[in-house]
Amino acid sequence: MRVRRRLALLLAALLGLAGLTALPAAQAAEDPVKPPGLKGEYYTQSAPGAFDFAELKTTGFDPNLDFDNLESRLAAATGRSDDASVRWTGKLVPERTGAHTFTMIGDNGFRLWIDGKLAIDHWVDDWDKEQTSQAVELTAGTAYDFKVEYFEHYGGSNLHVNWIQPGQAKQPIPQSAFRLPDGFDYDGAYGGSVLASGRTLRLDFIQELAAPPAEFTDHLDAVIGGAQWPLGTATVDPADPRKLLIALDEPVVGQGGQVDVRYDGEGGLSAKDGKAVGAFWSGGTNDSEYQLTTQWGEDVRPSNAWREYPRPQLKRANWQNLNGTWEFAGASAGEQPPFGKRLGERILVPYPVESKLSGIERHEDRMWYRRTFSVPSNWSDKGQRIKLNFDAVDWQSVVYVNGKKVTEHKGGYDRFSADITDALKPGSSQELIVGVYDPTDATGAENPPLGKQRLDPSGIWYTSSSGIWQTVWLEPVAADHAQGLKLIPDVAGERLAVDIQGVREGVPVTAVAYDGKREVGRARGASGSTVHVPVPDPHLWSPDDPHLYDLKVTVGGDRVTSYFGMRSIEVKSVDGTPRMLLNGKPVFSMATLDQGFWPDGLHTAPSDEALAYDLKKHKDLGFNSVRKHIKVEPDRWFHHADKMGLLVWQDMPSMTAGRTPDAASRAQYEHEMKKMIDQHVSSPSVIMWVTFNEGWGQYDQARIADQAKSWDPSRLVNNMSGLNCCGAVDGGNGDIADAHGYPSPLLPAPDGKRALVSGEYGGLGLAVPGHAWPVRHTYVGVDRAKYTDEYLGLFDKVRTLACQGGNGAVYTQITDVEGELNGLLTYDRRVMKADEQRIKAAHEALIRDASAPGGAQCA
């Protein structure tokens, strides 16, 4: 008994070091030392949808049953991630005496037995529907038989088994509460963790280990966050010989995810007493604190944060940038503005409060920004007014200068301004305070247009971007001045229509167009009426030749410079098929889904160079188009697209999916859509407005499309991208009919009126170690060596659809985004997954063939 007692004490010490609870004394005194955990048996099913346990493929050790994603584990264990089943068995040792309640949620079916009695039975092919057991009376320290069964049909897979102990809140059942079943001998790793640096994997054993041979890691596989990880050398932890430290050749990003470790038993690993450690399969956690950065983000400083002129199509000579370090504080509803008070934190504007570059890195529903500024003394000459501009603040803002409210605004994607002249005080220092409220998708709050932002990001939903996220700046303006220019080319009429936005009627207007330094046309008129500038024999703008004209406009005493492109876009019948025509000729719009997220800046690109980079990669890959997906970028993004030559499908950011918008939300949605169209109406790259996506927040689909068309008749309207998906309702109108297909592209049924496109397809998933978040969502997993071949295989289907009347296709997507790893580029933009030249050649050939007389050459 004395030896057994020493073993029990040893186990208690070991589990204490691991942060676990020791075995109950009665059991520990009788049983050999065993690690805490469960036996997992992984099966394939006899047929799709059978939901049975047909063939046992692998038996392993699982530390707990809290799986955010089972895809890689199922694939490694059974050879496939669909139509697989798992049975976990062992014992449960509660920590408290009394009534225990168990809950389970997963994708797909599951059931739970406690002490041989069925507690939860949800053997149903659905997903994410939580089930709760009746109360089960348990005694602390007693071992109860425990069994869980689970099946995965297709698509995503997850499983979470929780308990509510007496007097406690719901939580995952911890590893310390599990024991292996009788007769299951296991001497492998019982747990592990990626350490804070992200560069070391620690494996925990019950026994002390001998130094592993150099070849040990050749026999060890580690799948971390769904990706096979390259391993370096292994050493015994000098602080604890029961732990093995394994160097990782690439850092692991600290964004959750699981660790799966498999050892084949042939690598020479042994205990200190010389006994060989057998083959094992175990799991662990990712406790890394390493964060992804971009090459541009590494160079960001307060002195260089977004210094470029922010409004290229309405440019004045004098301006002052207010980006940089501001004071910051979280706030509460009803809180008074902190006039004259220094705030406790510092934030780097214009990066969202949740972003790494902001320096705050957390969400706040309500917040205060504060700084002081000075106005150049000569700006008050000739009666000029001082204008304060915010290019975007998400979502509701109130602005004070020297204690006076100068403006308030709702809308997360559009510019707003305030005339602050009358709020300025004598002296060089002026106080600026901005209060922001951003509910994002909070339950019971407003339902603003928010796109992919979520407070609890996962899968296809990403981290929110709250607060100031675009440039803040000052400019002196004349009393009568243009707030915007609406520039609409008339190719057939060889002229440019110029409308002055935001000024009273009757102010004299002169507009002069230049091709380089050569004047090509001049016109005079007055605000409130359209001025038509002649552009004889126009040099047309296109992706192959993105020619831009310069424009100088005088509005009373206000002088601004701008630019424009001469191009037309329309849908017309060609040989009986509705075709998209650019400058009167068929064009195949080959695009990617571009969501505009960054690992260090979230909604805000680290720099202007970074902002242009993704567009440049589109050109390098032979794309002629880009779908800006339910986000609106700053003006400079459109400026880069105009200069590079890309056809832009611009989405309206959606409201929260699955939530029916009320009257106030609908009014706000339409208000923000009008602002989006007005702000970007002059950009020649924009050819299409997409008013809804996959039914998210949908209502009055046909009316909304007609409204967009009335606001801008010069462009195409797509009333529902993904009209075949997710409960979407096709309004039946607009210029484009758009279907989504994963992985293969699809076209909607032709209606003889609208041009057909595949608005999303692809989604080939590939995690690149060191450059990716742990995988949370992918449509199709691909080996890196086969990536380009797989891409081109899908692209052959795009060509087939072009032969069937297709006018465009949108590949998902240009970059990885957080845990969605289906980008052509990694999230940090450091690794291109595809062979650029092969893909570029394929894209250019289809675009060329589809634009030729008669369309794509089809067998």
Secondary structure, DSSP 8 states (H G I E B T S, - for coil): -HHHHHHHHHHHHHHHHTT-----HHHHTTS----S-EEEEEEE-SSTT--S--EEEEEEEES-SEES--HHHHHHHHS-SSSEEEEEEEEE--SS-EEEEEEEEEESEEEEEETTEEEEEE--S-BS--EE---EEE-TT--EEEEEEEEE-SS--EEEEEEE-TT---EE--GGGEE--TT----S--EEEE-TTSSEEEEE-SS-B----TTGGGGEEEEETTEE--EEEEEE-TT-TTEEEEEESS---SS--EEEEEE-S-S--BBTTS-B---EEEEEEE--------TTGGG--TTTTT-S-S-TTSB-S--EE--EEEEEEE--TT----TT---SEEEEETS-TTSTTTT--S--SEEEEEEEE---GGGGGGG-EEEEEES-EESEEEEEETTEEEEEEE-SSS-EEEE-GGG--SSS-EEEEEEEE--TT-TTS-----TTEESS-BTTBEE---EE-S-EEEEEE-SS--SEEEEEEETTTTEEEEEEESS-TT-EEEEEEEETTEEEEEEEEETTS-EEEE--S--B--SS----EEEEEEETTEEEEEEE-B--EEEEEETTEEEEEETTEE--EEEEEE---BTTTBTS-SSHHHHHHHHHHHHHTT--EEEE-S----HHHHHHHHHHT-EEEEE-----TT----HHHHHHHHHHHHHHHHHHTT-TTEEEEE--BTTTT--SHHHHHHHHHHH-TTSEEES-BTTTSTT----S-BSEEEEE-SSS-------SSSEEEEEEEE-EE---TTSS----B-SEE--GGGHHHHHHHHHHHHHHHHTTTEEEEEEE-SB-BTTB---SB-TTS--B-S-HHHHHHHHHHHHHHHHSTTSS---
